[in-house]
Amino acid sequence: MAMRSWLFVPGDSERKLAKALDSGADVVIVDLEDAVAPEHKAQARLMAAQWLAAGRSAGGALWVRINPLDGELWREDVAAVITAAPAGIMIPKAAGPAQLAEFSAELDALEHLHELPRGATRILPLVSETAAAALTIAEYAAAALPRLAGLTWGAEDLSAAIGAGRKRGADGEWTDLFRMVQAQVLLTAHASGVAPVDTLFAEFRDLAGLERAARASYADGFAGMLAIHPSQVAVINKAFSPGAAELERARAIVAAFDQAPGTGALQLEGRMLDRPHLEQARRLLARFG
């Protein structure tokens, strides 16, 4: 299943939750963290659990973003939603693999308690929201985290954490620091065999800017992107979907190697191709065939 667009929806907004399943997003994340004021947390948990239970049959993947693991609110979040069997849990301000291993053990116990299949609840950490966390990104590649569905990052929290006055240069591209974090997430996710999910594009009314950013992200090797508004979903889905020509070329590469078993390299349309090209074509067809 393609997981291109990951749409956040405030957990305390009945109106937005009601519309979320019609957004076209591959993944909808009911947000119990930043989008919900402290005085509304309890009500948001109840609404999230009801929304998850009602939406399970609607198709798409339904996730929850809980509160950070360095506090106590997350325990109430997970206790409220686990019986509704969310597809996964997004972890904000993740401190590193060791913290996620402890959280995974808690999920083991909760799934057993509520008679859910062990490991059914996946996790997606936001791995860069503090300076210390950003320095641990590469460690995820060597971590044993069977629940890990992917890695993603947050530019907004990181910029606040380090007091950065800008995130992008005059050309609209990430400054060196944020580009470095983005690249680490991309490489580490691929090294771990999980989905690299790019951060959100904050200017949600600038759909042209979003399209440029999303197309560049797809070309770099990201599998999907976070979204903060339903209007962003269609743009992201299109940017992260291969065109007909790209799919046809992938099929031609696979066919050419099938016709020459045991060949390490061959020519196709005047271009030399080797096994990495074949593996890339197969991965593309496995996702979008």
C-alpha positions as CSV (number, residue, x, y, z in Angstrom):
1,M,0.0,0.0,0.0
2,A,1.3,3.4,-0.9
3,M,1.8,5.8,2.0
4,R,2.4,9.0,0.2
5,S,0.4,11.6,2.2
6,W,0.2,11.7,6.0
7,L,-2.5,14.2,7.0
8,F,-2.7,15.6,10.5
9,V,-6.2,16.2,11.9
10,P,-6.9,17.9,15.3
11,G,-8.2,15.3,17.7
12,D,-10.7,17.8,19.3
13,S,-12.3,19.0,16.1
14,E,-15.4,17.0,15.3
15,R,-15.9,18.8,12.0
16,K,-12.3,18.1,10.7
17,L,-12.4,14.5,11.9
18,A,-15.6,14.0,10.0
19,K,-14.0,15.3,6.8
20,A,-10.7,13.6,7.2
21,L,-11.6,10.2,5.7
22,D,-12.8,11.9,2.5
23,S,-9.5,13.8,2.1
24,G,-7.8,11.2,-0.1
25,A,-4.9,10.9,2.3
26,D,-3.1,7.5,2.4
27,V,-2.7,8.0,6.2
28,V,-4.8,10.1,8.5
29,I,-3.2,11.0,11.8
30,V,-5.5,12.2,14.6
31,D,-3.4,14.6,16.6
32,L,-3.4,14.6,20.4
33,E,-0.3,16.7,20.7
34,D,0.3,20.2,19.2
35,A,-3.1,20.6,17.7
36,V,-4.9,20.2,21.0
37,A,-4.8,22.7,23.9
38,P,-4.1,21.2,27.4
39,E,-7.7,21.8,28.6
40,H,-9.1,19.8,25.6
41,K,-6.8,16.8,25.9
42,A,-9.3,14.5,27.7
43,Q,-12.1,15.2,25.3
44,A,-9.8,14.8,22.3
45,R,-8.8,11.3,23.5
46,L,-12.4,10.3,23.7
47,M,-13.2,11.7,20.3
48,A,-10.1,10.1,18.8
49,A,-11.0,6.6,20.1
50,Q,-14.5,6.9,18.8
51,W,-13.2,8.2,15.4
52,L,-10.8,5.4,15.1
53,A,-13.4,2.7,15.9
54,A,-15.9,4.2,13.4
55,G,-13.4,4.8,10.7
56,R,-11.6,1.4,10.7
57,S,-13.8,0.0,7.9
58,A,-13.5,3.1,5.7
59,G,-10.1,2.2,4.2
60,G,-6.8,4.0,4.6
61,A,-4.5,3.8,7.5
62,L,-5.6,5.6,10.7
63,W,-2.9,6.7,13.1
64,V,-2.6,8.7,16.3
65,R,0.0,11.3,17.3
66,I,0.4,11.1,21.1
67,N,2.1,13.5,23.4
68,P,5.9,13.3,24.0
69,L,7.3,10.3,25.9
70,D,9.3,12.5,28.3
71,G,6.0,13.5,30.0
72,E,3.0,11.6,31.3
73,L,0.2,12.6,29.0
74,W,1.2,10.0,26.4
75,R,0.1,7.2,28.8
76,E,-3.4,8.5,28.9
77,D,-3.4,9.0,25.1
78,V,-2.4,5.4,24.4
79,A,-4.7,3.9,27.1
80,A,-7.6,5.8,25.5
81,V,-7.0,4.7,21.8
82,I,-5.4,1.3,22.0
83,T,-8.7,-0.6,22.1
84,A,-9.7,1.1,18.9
85,A,-6.6,-0.6,17.3
86,P,-5.0,2.3,15.4
87,A,-2.7,1.2,12.6
88,G,0.1,3.1,14.2
89,I,1.3,5.8,16.6
90,M,3.4,8.8,15.8
91,I,6.0,9.7,18.4
92,P,6.8,13.4,18.7
93,K,10.1,14.6,20.0
94,A,11.5,11.1,19.9
95,A,14.8,11.0,21.9
96,G,16.4,8.1,20.2
97,P,16.1,4.3,19.6
98,A,16.5,3.3,23.2
99,Q,13.4,5.4,24.1
100,L,11.4,3.8,21.3
101,A,12.5,0.3,22.5
102,E,11.0,1.0,25.9
103,F,7.8,2.3,24.3
104,S,7.6,-0.8,22.1
105,A,7.7,-2.9,25.3
106,E,4.8,-1.0,26.7
107,L,2.9,-1.6,23.5
108,D,3.6,-5.3,23.8
109,A,2.0,-5.4,27.2
110,L,-1.0,-3.3,26.1
111,E,-1.7,-5.4,23.0
112,H,-1.5,-8.6,25.1
113,L,-3.9,-7.0,27.7
114,H,-6.5,-6.1,25.0
115,E,-6.0,-9.2,22.9
116,L,-4.6,-7.4,19.9
117,P,-2.0,-9.1,17.6
118,R,1.4,-8.5,18.9
119,G,3.2,-5.9,16.8
120,A,0.1,-4.8,15.1
121,T,0.6,-1.2,16.3
122,R,3.4,0.4,14.2
123,I,5.4,3.4,15.2
124,L,6.7,6.5,13.3
125,P,9.0,8.8,15.3
126,L,9.7,12.4,14.6
127,V,13.4,12.1,15.0
128,S,14.8,15.7,14.8
129,E,12.7,17.9,17.0
130,T,15.5,18.7,19.5
131,A,19.2,19.2,18.8
132,A,20.1,16.1,20.9
133,A,17.5,13.9,19.1
134,A,18.8,15.0,15.7
135,L,22.3,13.7,16.7
136,T,20.9,10.2,17.2
137,I,19.3,9.8,13.7
138,A,21.9,7.5,12.3
139,E,21.5,5.2,15.4
140,Y,18.1,4.0,14.2
141,A,19.9,2.1,11.4
142,A,21.4,-0.4,13.9
143,A,18.4,-0.5,16.3
144,A,16.1,-3.6,16.7
145,L,12.7,-2.0,16.4
146,P,10.3,-4.4,14.6
147,R,7.4,-2.0,15.0
148,L,9.2,0.8,13.1
149,A,7.2,1.8,10.0
150,G,9.3,4.7,9.0
151,L,11.2,7.8,10.0
152,T,10.1,11.4,9.7
153,W,11.4,14.8,10.9
154,G,10.1,18.2,12.0
155,A,11.8,21.4,11.0
156,E,9.5,23.7,13.0
157,D,10.3,22.3,16.4
158,L,14.0,22.0,15.6
159,S,14.3,25.6,14.5
160,A,12.6,26.7,17.8
161,A,14.8,24.4,19.8
162,I,18.0,25.9,18.4
163,G,16.8,29.5,18.0
164,A,17.2,29.5,14.2
165,G,15.9,32.6,12.5
166,R,15.4,30.8,9.2
167,K,14.9,27.4,7.8
168,R,15.1,28.1,4.1
169,G,17.4,30.4,2.1
170,A,16.3,33.1,-0.4
171,D,16.1,30.4,-3.0
172,G,13.4,28.5,-1.0
173,E,15.8,25.6,-0.3
174,W,16.6,24.3,3.1
175,T,19.6,25.8,4.8
176,D,22.6,23.5,5.3
177,L,21.5,22.4,8.8
178,F,18.0,21.4,7.8
179,R,19.2,19.8,4.6
180,M,21.6,17.7,6.6
181,V,18.8,16.5,8.9
182,Q,16.6,15.7,6.0
183,A,19.4,13.7,4.3
184,Q,20.1,11.8,7.5
185,V,16.4,10.8,7.8
186,L,16.4,9.7,4.1
187,L,19.5,7.6,4.4
188,T,18.8,6.1,7.8
189,A,15.2,5.1,6.8
190,H,16.5,3.3,3.7
191,A,19.3,1.6,5.7
192,S,16.6,0.4,8.1
193,G,14.3,-0.8,5.4
194,V,11.5,1.5,6.5
195,A,9.6,4.4,4.8
196,P,11.4,7.8,4.7
197,V,8.6,10.4,5.2
198,D,9.5,14.0,4.5
199,T,8.5,16.9,6.8
200,L,5.5,19.1,6.2
201,F,5.4,22.2,3.9
202,A,4.2,24.9,6.4
203,E,2.8,27.4,3.9
204,F,-0.3,25.4,3.2
205,R,-1.8,28.0,0.8
206,D,1.2,27.9,-1.4
207,L,0.4,24.8,-3.4
208,A,2.9,25.6,-6.2
209,G,5.6,25.7,-3.6
210,L,4.4,22.5,-2.1
211,E,4.4,20.8,-5.5
212,R,8.0,21.9,-6.1
213,A,9.1,20.6,-2.6
214,A,7.2,17.4,-2.9
215,R,8.5,16.6,-6.4
216,A,12.1,17.2,-5.2
217,S,11.5,15.0,-2.2
218,Y,10.2,12.2,-4.4
219,A,13.1,12.5,-6.7
220,D,15.5,12.3,-3.8
221,G,14.0,9.0,-2.7
222,F,11.4,9.9,0.0
223,A,8.3,7.7,0.0
224,G,5.8,10.3,1.3
225,M,5.3,13.6,3.1
226,L,3.4,15.0,6.0
227,A,0.4,17.3,5.4
228,I,-1.2,19.9,7.6
229,H,-4.2,20.8,5.4
230,P,-6.5,18.7,3.3
231,S,-5.7,20.9,0.2
232,Q,-2.2,19.5,0.3
233,V,-3.2,15.9,0.0
234,A,-3.8,15.7,-3.8
235,V,-0.6,17.6,-4.5
236,I,1.4,15.2,-2.4
237,N,-0.2,12.1,-3.8
238,K,0.4,13.2,-7.4
239,A,4.0,14.2,-6.7
240,F,4.8,10.9,-5.0
241,S,3.2,8.8,-7.7
242,P,5.2,7.7,-10.8
243,G,4.0,8.8,-14.2
244,A,3.1,6.4,-16.9
245,A,6.5,6.8,-18.6
246,E,8.3,6.1,-15.4
247,L,6.3,2.9,-14.8
248,E,6.7,1.8,-18.4
249,R,10.5,2.2,-18.2
250,A,10.6,0.2,-15.0
251,R,8.7,-2.6,-16.7
252,A,11.1,-2.5,-19.6
253,I,14.1,-2.7,-17.3
254,V,12.6,-5.8,-15.5
255,A,11.7,-7.4,-18.8
256,A,15.2,-6.8,-20.3
257,F,16.9,-8.5,-17.3
258,D,14.3,-11.3,-17.4
259,Q,15.3,-12.0,-21.0
260,A,18.9,-12.1,-20.1
261,P,19.1,-14.3,-16.9
262,G,22.4,-14.2,-15.1
263,T,23.5,-10.9,-16.8
264,G,25.0,-8.3,-14.5
265,A,24.7,-5.4,-16.9
266,L,23.0,-4.7,-20.2
267,Q,22.1,-1.9,-22.6
268,L,18.6,-0.5,-22.9
269,E,17.8,2.4,-25.2
270,G,21.4,3.5,-25.4
271,R,21.9,3.4,-21.6
272,M,24.0,1.0,-19.6
273,L,22.0,-0.6,-16.8
274,D,23.2,-2.9,-13.9
275,R,21.6,-4.7,-11.0
276,P,20.9,-1.6,-8.9
277,H,18.8,-0.3,-11.7
278,L,16.9,-3.6,-11.7
279,E,16.3,-3.4,-8.0
280,Q,15.1,0.1,-8.2
281,A,12.6,-0.8,-10.9
282,R,11.3,-3.7,-9.0
283,R,10.8,-1.6,-5.9
284,L,8.8,0.9,-7.9
285,L,6.6,-1.7,-9.5
286,A,6.1,-3.4,-6.1
287,R,4.6,-0.2,-4.8
288,F,2.8,1.1,-7.8
289,G,2.9,-1.8,-10.4
